[in-house]
Amino acid sequence: MEYVKVLLPSIVVGLIFWYVLRAIIRSDSIERKQMDKYYAQLAESEGASTARPGSHNDQVDQAEGGSHGTHDEGRSH
């Protein structure tokens, strides 16, 4: 029984850590889905001439050395 008393705090902290990371990852996933919906609606309302950040046009601008500061470099598309 003393092994349970010794290991229980570590197990509880590990479960809390797992739960928090799971919530962060799920919220990021949900946010990405919502942003994709938003950009799709924006493209429909404004027409195909407006490209979303991170699209092919934005990547071409970066390859040519031009950046307008709108591309989130920490995010993979």
Short mmCIF file of the C-alpha atoms (twelve columns), coordinates in Angstrom:
data_MODEL
# 
_entry.id   MODEL 
# 
loop_
_atom_site.group_PDB 
_atom_site.id 
_atom_site.type_symbol 
_atom_site.label_atom_id 
_atom_site.label_alt_id 
_atom_site.label_comp_id 
_atom_site.label_asym_id 
_atom_site.label_seq_id 
_atom_site.Cartn_x 
_atom_site.Cartn_y 
_atom_site.Cartn_z 
_atom_site.pdbx_PDB_model_num 
ATOM 1  C CA . MET A 1  0.000   0.000  0.000   1 
ATOM 2  C CA . GLU A 2  2.910   2.373  0.601   1 
ATOM 3  C CA . TYR A 3  3.875   2.082  -3.108  1 
ATOM 4  C CA . VAL A 4  0.481   3.501  -4.025  1 
ATOM 5  C CA . LYS A 5  1.003   6.416  -1.623  1 
ATOM 6  C CA . VAL A 6  4.399   7.131  -3.175  1 
ATOM 7  C CA . LEU A 7  3.333   6.809  -6.833  1 
ATOM 8  C CA . LEU A 8  -0.108  8.421  -6.618  1 
ATOM 9  C CA . PRO A 9  1.073   12.084 -6.708  1 
ATOM 10 C CA . SER A 10 3.220   11.432 -9.788  1 
ATOM 11 C CA . ILE A 11 0.380   9.614  -11.530 1 
ATOM 12 C CA . VAL A 12 -2.066  12.437 -10.757 1 
ATOM 13 C CA . VAL A 13 0.340   15.109 -12.010 1 
ATOM 14 C CA . GLY A 14 0.980   13.048 -15.154 1 
ATOM 15 C CA . LEU A 15 -2.764  12.729 -15.816 1 
ATOM 16 C CA . ILE A 16 -3.287  16.464 -15.336 1 
ATOM 17 C CA . PHE A 17 -0.385  17.190 -17.703 1 
ATOM 18 C CA . TRP A 18 -1.846  14.788 -20.302 1 
ATOM 19 C CA . TYR A 19 -5.299  16.378 -20.000 1 
ATOM 20 C CA . VAL A 20 -3.938  19.926 -20.440 1 
ATOM 21 C CA . LEU A 21 -1.857  18.967 -23.490 1 
ATOM 22 C CA . ARG A 22 -4.831  17.130 -24.991 1 
ATOM 23 C CA . ALA A 23 -7.008  20.223 -24.530 1 
ATOM 24 C CA . ILE A 24 -4.380  22.476 -26.151 1 
ATOM 25 C CA . ILE A 25 -3.944  20.177 -29.147 1 
ATOM 26 C CA . ARG A 26 -7.708  19.818 -29.630 1 
ATOM 27 C CA . SER A 27 -8.271  23.565 -29.391 1 
ATOM 28 C CA . ASP A 28 -5.573  24.163 -32.013 1 
ATOM 29 C CA . SER A 29 -7.194  21.598 -34.295 1 
ATOM 30 C CA . ILE A 30 -10.607 23.205 -33.867 1 
ATOM 31 C CA . GLU A 31 -9.135  26.666 -34.478 1 
ATOM 32 C CA . ARG A 32 -7.524  25.516 -37.734 1 
ATOM 33 C CA . LYS A 33 -10.841 24.058 -38.941 1 
ATOM 34 C CA . GLN A 34 -12.654 27.282 -38.101 1 
ATOM 35 C CA . MET A 35 -10.023 29.393 -39.846 1 
ATOM 36 C CA . ASP A 36 -10.307 27.208 -42.966 1 
ATOM 37 C CA . LYS A 37 -14.093 27.714 -42.911 1 
ATOM 38 C CA . TYR A 38 -13.622 31.456 -42.487 1 
ATOM 39 C CA . TYR A 39 -11.187 31.726 -45.392 1 
ATOM 40 C CA . ALA A 40 -13.463 29.596 -47.574 1 
ATOM 41 C CA . GLN A 41 -16.405 31.888 -46.819 1 
ATOM 42 C CA . LEU A 42 -14.234 34.937 -47.398 1 
ATOM 43 C CA . ALA A 43 -13.092 33.575 -50.750 1 
ATOM 44 C CA . GLU A 44 -16.712 32.881 -51.752 1 
ATOM 45 C CA . SER A 45 -17.889 36.351 -50.793 1 
ATOM 46 C CA . GLU A 46 -14.982 38.240 -52.390 1 
ATOM 47 C CA . GLY A 47 -14.376 35.937 -55.316 1 
ATOM 48 C CA . ALA A 48 -11.339 33.913 -56.284 1 
ATOM 49 C CA . SER A 49 -9.092  36.982 -56.651 1 
ATOM 50 C CA . THR A 50 -8.330  37.178 -52.920 1 
ATOM 51 C CA . ALA A 51 -5.893  34.534 -51.701 1 
ATOM 52 C CA . ARG A 52 -5.717  33.422 -48.092 1 
ATOM 53 C CA . PRO A 53 -2.457  33.833 -46.135 1 
ATOM 54 C CA . GLY A 54 -0.205  30.857 -46.688 1 
ATOM 55 C CA . SER A 55 -1.626  30.167 -50.118 1 
ATOM 56 C CA . HIS A 56 0.440   29.601 -53.254 1 
ATOM 57 C CA . ASN A 57 0.648   33.341 -54.033 1 
ATOM 58 C CA . ASP A 58 2.039   34.114 -50.578 1 
ATOM 59 C CA . GLN A 59 4.636   31.356 -50.889 1 
ATOM 60 C CA . VAL A 60 5.732   32.702 -54.280 1 
ATOM 61 C CA . ASP A 61 6.147   36.183 -52.748 1 
ATOM 62 C CA . GLN A 62 8.365   34.756 -50.020 1 
ATOM 63 C CA . ALA A 63 10.462  32.825 -52.534 1 
ATOM 64 C CA . GLU A 64 11.033  36.053 -54.433 1 
ATOM 65 C CA . GLY A 65 12.049  37.829 -51.238 1 
ATOM 66 C CA . GLY A 66 8.890   39.846 -50.778 1 
ATOM 67 C CA . SER A 67 7.000   39.517 -47.529 1 
ATOM 68 C CA . HIS A 68 4.178   41.691 -46.342 1 
ATOM 69 C CA . GLY A 69 4.284   40.431 -42.756 1 
ATOM 70 C CA . THR A 70 1.009   38.529 -43.024 1 
ATOM 71 C CA . HIS A 71 2.418   35.006 -43.233 1 
ATOM 72 C CA . ASP A 72 2.564   33.064 -39.975 1 
ATOM 73 C CA . GLU A 73 5.879   31.230 -40.338 1 
ATOM 74 C CA . GLY A 74 5.363   29.089 -37.239 1 
ATOM 75 C CA . ARG A 75 2.377   27.326 -38.720 1 
ATOM 76 C CA . SER A 76 2.529   24.564 -41.295 1 
ATOM 77 C CA . HIS A 77 -0.108  24.624 -43.992 1 
# 
